[in-house]
Amino acid sequence: MLSLAEIRAAASRIAGKVRRTPLIAGGPAKRALGPGPVSFKLECLQVTGSFKARGAISKLTLLSEAALARGLVTASGGNHGLAIAYAGWLVGRPATIFVPESVSPAKAAKIKEWGAELVVTGKVWDEANRAALDHVERVGATYVHPFADPAIMAGQGTIALELFEQDPEIETLIVAIGGGGLISGIATATKALNPKMRVIGVEPVGAPTLHASLAAGRVVTLPEITTTVPTLAAGRTDEMNFEIVRRLVEEIVLVTDEEMREAARWLWFECGLAVDLSGAASVAAILAGRVAAPAGRRTCALVCGAGADGIG
């Protein structure tokens, strides 16, 4: 299982290759999020536009030269693919990124701009991932999983290390969930540093992957995915992520795609932040009343991905 020591080691490995992202106040605002103070950890300003660069570089630094020489392969809703494309560019190794048909055209274009080969296949991430694994079996490339990998989770957990340095008084942290790698890394670091801090996950109503698994007491495969948010559309989590979330995350709440879109508009209007719907999920949970920001408690929403969903 993942440890704080592994996350601290990842922080050392990725230093200088990713950005230390800012923490800003959510107010003042025309439409306040709540009576209590809310801050935003801006991973939308990270290299490639999301937190995924942390995990990708954390993993890359542990790969052997032989593994790198075989080329990198992954499947992604967009953000992890961008991060692996960046990682491949950083070390001058080829990367092939499999994405579903629902991928943002802007993210697809950026993946190619980083020099990676883009393969569009399947309606959702799980189908693109099966194609990626088939490709790896055929050509012998090195597969990098977007969430079911301790090195990936350790990289994402470095966000919590920064957050504790920026504001050690935060009491509630809200985190979007796709497959579960981000919240697994963050919850591991958070609970080791401050067991009293509440970690709350947010999933789409149309892809309640961890929510459904926790309700069943085991990892389940969703019968269908109806969300239009490709970066939050994993149909099944991994046993490792499930166990970490089960032990360390207080609650998982669900938001609709439209609630995420409204939150993205809020972030653009109030803060001038251009985010994708996954990046707006944590704020959507507050705006929709799923998570309170009460007076006397410090709440932080992780804004995890950039995009233009709130503009226009």
Secondary structure, DSSP 4 states (H G I P E B T S, - for coil): ---HHHHHHHHHHHBTTB----EEE--S-SS-S-SS-EEEEEGGGSGGGBTHHHHHHHHHTTS-HHHHHT-EEEE-SSHHHHHHHHHHHHHT--EEEEE-TTS-HHHHHHHHHTT-EEEE-SSSHHHHHHHHHHHHHHH-PEE--SSS-HHHHHHHHHHHHHHHHH-TT--EEEEE-SSSHHHHHHHHHHHHH-TTSEEEEEEETT--HHHHHHHHTS----S----S-GGG--S---HHHHHHHHHH--EEEEE-HHHHHHHHHHHHHHH---B-HHHHHHHHHHHTTSS---TT--EEEEE-BB-STT--
